[in-house]
Amino acid sequence: MERKHFGIMLFLVGSIGYLILSLYLSMNRFNYNGMTGTYAALLGNELLVPYIIFCAMGIVGFIICVYETYFCKKK
């Protein structure tokens, strides 16, 4: 498998996970110790770590795709 394809898959999985968690949080409001909003919903639903992991996966996948497409020299 080429590294570019790995980057694309990583980006897609990260983006889909981020989108699913964002939609879930927007449908389920949460009040966490008087806090409201996205951060409170992440803390209240205990989804902060998966949210960060999916964001990181998407960013790393995007960086791999850009690097392999524009900066990597083909042999």
HELIX and SHEET records of a PDB file:
HELIX    1   1 ARG A    3  MET A   27  1                                  25    
HELIX    2   2 THR A   38  GLY A   44  1                                   7    
HELIX    3   3 LEU A   48  VAL A   66  1                                  19    
HELIX    4   4 TYR A   67  PHE A   71  3                                   5    
END                                                                             
